[in-house]
C-alpha cells in the first residue's frame, strides 16, 4: 500500500509530520493493505493561516482499490492529526462496508 501525502501552501509538510500522518493511515488501514494499491491524503487549511477556527483543517482521503472504483472521505478538525485520524476512521468503515458487500456476492 502506497501512501501519498499532499498539503496546501498553508501547511508545512516536513518529514516528521509526514511520517506521523503515514503512521496514522497505516494503523487504521493496514488490514486492507492487500486490496489497496494507493492512499492519497490531501490536507488543507480551510481558513488559511490568517484566520482561526475550531474545525478549519480538512483531510480528504482517497483509497484506490485494485479492480474497483476509488473511495473518498473527508473530515474537518482543529488539527491536522485529528483531521487525518477522523478521515482514516471514516475510510476504514467505508472499506469494511464496500469490501463486505463484495464478499457477500
Rosetta constraint file for C-alpha pairs under 8 A:
AtomPair CA 1 CA 33 HARMONIC 5.28 0.50
AtomPair CA 1 CA 34 HARMONIC 7.14 0.50
AtomPair CA 1 CA 36 HARMONIC 5.77 0.50
AtomPair CA 1 CA 37 HARMONIC 5.12 0.50
AtomPair CA 1 CA 38 HARMONIC 5.43 0.50
AtomPair CA 1 CA 39 HARMONIC 7.25 0.50
AtomPair CA 2 CA 37 HARMONIC 6.31 0.50
AtomPair CA 2 CA 38 HARMONIC 4.57 0.50
AtomPair CA 2 CA 39 HARMONIC 6.18 0.50
AtomPair CA 3 CA 22 HARMONIC 6.71 0.50
AtomPair CA 3 CA 38 HARMONIC 5.81 0.50
AtomPair CA 3 CA 39 HARMONIC 4.81 0.50
AtomPair CA 3 CA 40 HARMONIC 5.99 0.50
AtomPair CA 3 CA 41 HARMONIC 7.57 0.50
AtomPair CA 4 CA 38 HARMONIC 7.54 0.50
AtomPair CA 4 CA 39 HARMONIC 6.21 0.50
AtomPair CA 4 CA 40 HARMONIC 4.82 0.50
AtomPair CA 4 CA 41 HARMONIC 6.10 0.50
AtomPair CA 5 CA 18 HARMONIC 6.93 0.50
AtomPair CA 5 CA 21 HARMONIC 7.99 0.50
AtomPair CA 5 CA 22 HARMONIC 7.80 0.50
AtomPair CA 5 CA 40 HARMONIC 6.11 0.50
AtomPair CA 5 CA 41 HARMONIC 4.81 0.50
AtomPair CA 5 CA 42 HARMONIC 6.21 0.50
AtomPair CA 5 CA 43 HARMONIC 7.70 0.50
AtomPair CA 6 CA 40 HARMONIC 7.53 0.50
AtomPair CA 6 CA 41 HARMONIC 5.94 0.50
AtomPair CA 6 CA 42 HARMONIC 4.75 0.50
AtomPair CA 6 CA 43 HARMONIC 6.12 0.50
AtomPair CA 7 CA 11 HARMONIC 5.90 0.50
AtomPair CA 7 CA 12 HARMONIC 7.24 0.50
AtomPair CA 7 CA 13 HARMONIC 6.60 0.50
AtomPair CA 7 CA 42 HARMONIC 5.86 0.50
AtomPair CA 7 CA 43 HARMONIC 4.74 0.50
AtomPair CA 7 CA 44 HARMONIC 6.08 0.50
AtomPair CA 8 CA 43 HARMONIC 6.47 0.50
AtomPair CA 8 CA 44 HARMONIC 5.35 0.50
AtomPair CA 8 CA 45 HARMONIC 7.25 0.50
AtomPair CA 10 CA 44 HARMONIC 7.49 0.50
AtomPair CA 10 CA 45 HARMONIC 6.35 0.50
AtomPair CA 10 CA 48 HARMONIC 6.09 0.50
AtomPair CA 10 CA 49 HARMONIC 6.00 0.50
AtomPair CA 11 CA 43 HARMONIC 7.68 0.50
AtomPair CA 11 CA 44 HARMONIC 7.06 0.50
AtomPair CA 11 CA 45 HARMONIC 6.91 0.50
AtomPair CA 13 CA 17 HARMONIC 6.13 0.50
AtomPair CA 13 CA 18 HARMONIC 6.12 0.50
AtomPair CA 14 CA 18 HARMONIC 6.23 0.50
AtomPair CA 15 CA 19 HARMONIC 6.06 0.50
AtomPair CA 16 CA 20 HARMONIC 6.23 0.50
AtomPair CA 17 CA 21 HARMONIC 6.24 0.50
AtomPair CA 18 CA 22 HARMONIC 6.09 0.50
AtomPair CA 19 CA 23 HARMONIC 6.15 0.50
AtomPair CA 20 CA 24 HARMONIC 6.35 0.50
AtomPair CA 21 CA 25 HARMONIC 6.36 0.50
AtomPair CA 21 CA 81 HARMONIC 6.88 0.50
AtomPair CA 21 CA 84 HARMONIC 6.92 0.50
AtomPair CA 22 CA 26 HARMONIC 6.07 0.50
AtomPair CA 23 CA 27 HARMONIC 6.00 0.50
AtomPair CA 24 CA 28 HARMONIC 6.51 0.50
AtomPair CA 24 CA 84 HARMONIC 7.28 0.50
AtomPair CA 24 CA 85 HARMONIC 6.46 0.50
AtomPair CA 24 CA 88 HARMONIC 7.48 0.50
AtomPair CA 25 CA 29 HARMONIC 6.01 0.50
AtomPair CA 25 CA 30 HARMONIC 7.86 0.50
AtomPair CA 25 CA 84 HARMONIC 7.57 0.50
AtomPair CA 25 CA 85 HARMONIC 7.55 0.50
AtomPair CA 25 CA 88 HARMONIC 5.85 0.50
AtomPair CA 26 CA 30 HARMONIC 5.00 0.50
AtomPair CA 28 CA 88 HARMONIC 6.10 0.50
AtomPair CA 28 CA 89 HARMONIC 6.63 0.50
AtomPair CA 28 CA 92 HARMONIC 6.45 0.50
AtomPair CA 29 CA 33 HARMONIC 6.71 0.50
AtomPair CA 29 CA 88 HARMONIC 7.33 0.50
AtomPair CA 29 CA 91 HARMONIC 7.87 0.50
AtomPair CA 29 CA 92 HARMONIC 6.04 0.50
AtomPair CA 32 CA 36 HARMONIC 6.18 0.50
AtomPair CA 32 CA 95 HARMONIC 7.87 0.50
AtomPair CA 33 CA 37 HARMONIC 7.52 0.50
AtomPair CA 35 CA 65 HARMONIC 5.66 0.50
AtomPair CA 35 CA 66 HARMONIC 5.91 0.50
AtomPair CA 36 CA 63 HARMONIC 6.57 0.50
AtomPair CA 36 CA 64 HARMONIC 5.77 0.50
AtomPair CA 36 CA 65 HARMONIC 4.50 0.50
AtomPair CA 36 CA 66 HARMONIC 6.25 0.50
AtomPair CA 37 CA 63 HARMONIC 7.73 0.50
AtomPair CA 37 CA 64 HARMONIC 5.73 0.50
AtomPair CA 37 CA 65 HARMONIC 5.68 0.50
AtomPair CA 37 CA 66 HARMONIC 6.13 0.50
AtomPair CA 38 CA 63 HARMONIC 5.98 0.50
AtomPair CA 38 CA 64 HARMONIC 5.27 0.50
AtomPair CA 38 CA 65 HARMONIC 7.37 0.50
AtomPair CA 39 CA 61 HARMONIC 6.98 0.50
AtomPair CA 39 CA 62 HARMONIC 5.64 0.50
AtomPair CA 39 CA 63 HARMONIC 4.47 0.50
AtomPair CA 39 CA 64 HARMONIC 6.24 0.50
AtomPair CA 40 CA 61 HARMONIC 5.70 0.50
AtomPair CA 40 CA 62 HARMONIC 5.17 0.50
AtomPair CA 40 CA 63 HARMONIC 6.50 0.50
AtomPair CA 41 CA 59 HARMONIC 6.75 0.50
AtomPair CA 41 CA 60 HARMONIC 5.88 0.50
AtomPair CA 41 CA 61 HARMONIC 4.58 0.50
AtomPair CA 41 CA 62 HARMONIC 6.57 0.50
AtomPair CA 42 CA 59 HARMONIC 5.68 0.50
AtomPair CA 42 CA 60 HARMONIC 5.10 0.50
AtomPair CA 42 CA 61 HARMONIC 6.30 0.50
AtomPair CA 43 CA 57 HARMONIC 7.22 0.50
AtomPair CA 43 CA 58 HARMONIC 5.72 0.50
AtomPair CA 43 CA 59 HARMONIC 4.71 0.50
AtomPair CA 43 CA 60 HARMONIC 6.56 0.50
AtomPair CA 43 CA 80 HARMONIC 7.39 0.50
AtomPair CA 44 CA 57 HARMONIC 5.88 0.50
AtomPair CA 44 CA 58 HARMONIC 5.14 0.50
AtomPair CA 44 CA 59 HARMONIC 6.57 0.50
AtomPair CA 45 CA 49 HARMONIC 7.24 0.50
AtomPair CA 45 CA 56 HARMONIC 5.77 0.50
AtomPair CA 45 CA 57 HARMONIC 4.70 0.50
AtomPair CA 45 CA 58 HARMONIC 6.24 0.50
AtomPair CA 46 CA 56 HARMONIC 4.95 0.50
AtomPair CA 46 CA 57 HARMONIC 5.94 0.50
AtomPair CA 46 CA 58 HARMONIC 6.55 0.50
AtomPair CA 47 CA 51 HARMONIC 5.57 0.50
AtomPair CA 47 CA 52 HARMONIC 6.83 0.50
AtomPair CA 47 CA 53 HARMONIC 7.32 0.50
AtomPair CA 47 CA 56 HARMONIC 5.90 0.50
AtomPair CA 52 CA 56 HARMONIC 7.40 0.50
AtomPair CA 53 CA 78 HARMONIC 7.22 0.50
AtomPair CA 54 CA 77 HARMONIC 6.86 0.50
AtomPair CA 54 CA 78 HARMONIC 4.92 0.50
AtomPair CA 55 CA 76 HARMONIC 5.44 0.50
AtomPair CA 55 CA 77 HARMONIC 4.18 0.50
AtomPair CA 55 CA 78 HARMONIC 4.46 0.50
AtomPair CA 55 CA 79 HARMONIC 7.76 0.50
AtomPair CA 56 CA 76 HARMONIC 6.42 0.50
AtomPair CA 56 CA 77 HARMONIC 6.25 0.50
AtomPair CA 56 CA 78 HARMONIC 5.98 0.50
AtomPair CA 56 CA 79 HARMONIC 7.97 0.50
AtomPair CA 57 CA 76 HARMONIC 5.50 0.50
AtomPair CA 57 CA 77 HARMONIC 5.39 0.50
AtomPair CA 57 CA 78 HARMONIC 5.82 0.50
AtomPair CA 57 CA 79 HARMONIC 5.91 0.50
AtomPair CA 57 CA 80 HARMONIC 5.89 0.50
AtomPair CA 57 CA 83 HARMONIC 6.44 0.50
AtomPair CA 58 CA 74 HARMONIC 7.00 0.50
AtomPair CA 58 CA 75 HARMONIC 5.80 0.50
AtomPair CA 58 CA 76 HARMONIC 4.44 0.50
AtomPair CA 58 CA 77 HARMONIC 6.64 0.50
AtomPair CA 58 CA 80 HARMONIC 7.48 0.50
AtomPair CA 58 CA 83 HARMONIC 6.09 0.50
AtomPair CA 59 CA 74 HARMONIC 5.51 0.50
AtomPair CA 59 CA 75 HARMONIC 5.36 0.50
AtomPair CA 59 CA 76 HARMONIC 6.37 0.50
AtomPair CA 59 CA 80 HARMONIC 7.49 0.50
AtomPair CA 59 CA 83 HARMONIC 5.44 0.50
AtomPair CA 59 CA 84 HARMONIC 5.74 0.50
AtomPair CA 59 CA 87 HARMONIC 6.36 0.50
AtomPair CA 60 CA 72 HARMONIC 7.04 0.50
AtomPair CA 60 CA 73 HARMONIC 5.75 0.50
AtomPair CA 60 CA 74 HARMONIC 4.27 0.50
AtomPair CA 60 CA 75 HARMONIC 6.63 0.50
AtomPair CA 60 CA 87 HARMONIC 6.91 0.50
AtomPair CA 61 CA 72 HARMONIC 5.53 0.50
AtomPair CA 61 CA 73 HARMONIC 5.39 0.50
AtomPair CA 61 CA 74 HARMONIC 6.22 0.50
AtomPair CA 61 CA 87 HARMONIC 6.40 0.50
AtomPair CA 61 CA 88 HARMONIC 7.44 0.50
AtomPair CA 61 CA 91 HARMONIC 7.42 0.50
AtomPair CA 62 CA 70 HARMONIC 6.53 0.50
AtomPair CA 62 CA 71 HARMONIC 5.51 0.50
AtomPair CA 62 CA 72 HARMONIC 4.22 0.50
AtomPair CA 62 CA 73 HARMONIC 6.58 0.50
AtomPair CA 63 CA 70 HARMONIC 5.53 0.50
AtomPair CA 63 CA 71 HARMONIC 5.26 0.50
AtomPair CA 63 CA 72 HARMONIC 6.43 0.50
AtomPair CA 63 CA 91 HARMONIC 7.79 0.50
AtomPair CA 64 CA 68 HARMONIC 7.51 0.50
AtomPair CA 64 CA 69 HARMONIC 6.95 0.50
AtomPair CA 64 CA 70 HARMONIC 4.44 0.50
AtomPair CA 64 CA 71 HARMONIC 6.64 0.50
AtomPair CA 65 CA 69 HARMONIC 6.69 0.50
AtomPair CA 65 CA 70 HARMONIC 6.01 0.50
AtomPair CA 65 CA 71 HARMONIC 7.98 0.50
AtomPair CA 71 CA 91 HARMONIC 7.72 0.50
AtomPair CA 71 CA 94 HARMONIC 7.49 0.50
AtomPair CA 71 CA 95 HARMONIC 7.81 0.50
AtomPair CA 72 CA 91 HARMONIC 7.31 0.50
AtomPair CA 73 CA 87 HARMONIC 6.21 0.50
AtomPair CA 73 CA 90 HARMONIC 6.57 0.50
AtomPair CA 73 CA 91 HARMONIC 6.20 0.50
AtomPair CA 74 CA 87 HARMONIC 5.60 0.50
AtomPair CA 74 CA 90 HARMONIC 7.97 0.50
AtomPair CA 75 CA 83 HARMONIC 5.50 0.50
AtomPair CA 75 CA 84 HARMONIC 7.40 0.50
AtomPair CA 75 CA 86 HARMONIC 5.79 0.50
AtomPair CA 75 CA 87 HARMONIC 5.05 0.50
AtomPair CA 76 CA 83 HARMONIC 5.34 0.50
AtomPair CA 76 CA 86 HARMONIC 7.84 0.50
AtomPair CA 77 CA 82 HARMONIC 5.77 0.50
AtomPair CA 77 CA 83 HARMONIC 4.79 0.50
AtomPair CA 77 CA 86 HARMONIC 7.98 0.50
AtomPair CA 78 CA 82 HARMONIC 6.83 0.50
AtomPair CA 78 CA 83 HARMONIC 7.25 0.50
AtomPair CA 79 CA 83 HARMONIC 6.19 0.50
AtomPair CA 80 CA 84 HARMONIC 6.08 0.50
AtomPair CA 81 CA 85 HARMONIC 6.04 0.50
AtomPair CA 82 CA 86 HARMONIC 6.05 0.50
AtomPair CA 83 CA 87 HARMONIC 6.13 0.50
AtomPair CA 84 CA 88 HARMONIC 5.96 0.50
AtomPair CA 85 CA 89 HARMONIC 6.18 0.50
AtomPair CA 86 CA 90 HARMONIC 6.29 0.50
AtomPair CA 87 CA 91 HARMONIC 6.04 0.50
AtomPair CA 88 CA 92 HARMONIC 6.10 0.50
AtomPair CA 89 CA 93 HARMONIC 6.43 0.50
AtomPair CA 90 CA 94 HARMONIC 6.20 0.50
AtomPair CA 91 CA 95 HARMONIC 6.04 0.50
AtomPair CA 92 CA 96 HARMONIC 6.14 0.50
AtomPair CA 93 CA 97 HARMONIC 6.17 0.50
AtomPair CA 94 CA 98 HARMONIC 6.05 0.50
AtomPair CA 95 CA 99 HARMONIC 5.75 0.50
AtomPair CA 95 CA 100 HARMONIC 7.88 0.50
AtomPair CA 96 CA 100 HARMONIC 5.61 0.50
AtomPair CA 97 CA 101 HARMONIC 6.18 0.50
AtomPair CA 98 CA 102 HARMONIC 6.52 0.50
AtomPair CA 99 CA 103 HARMONIC 6.25 0.50
AtomPair CA 100 CA 104 HARMONIC 6.34 0.50
AtomPair CA 101 CA 105 HARMONIC 6.75 0.50
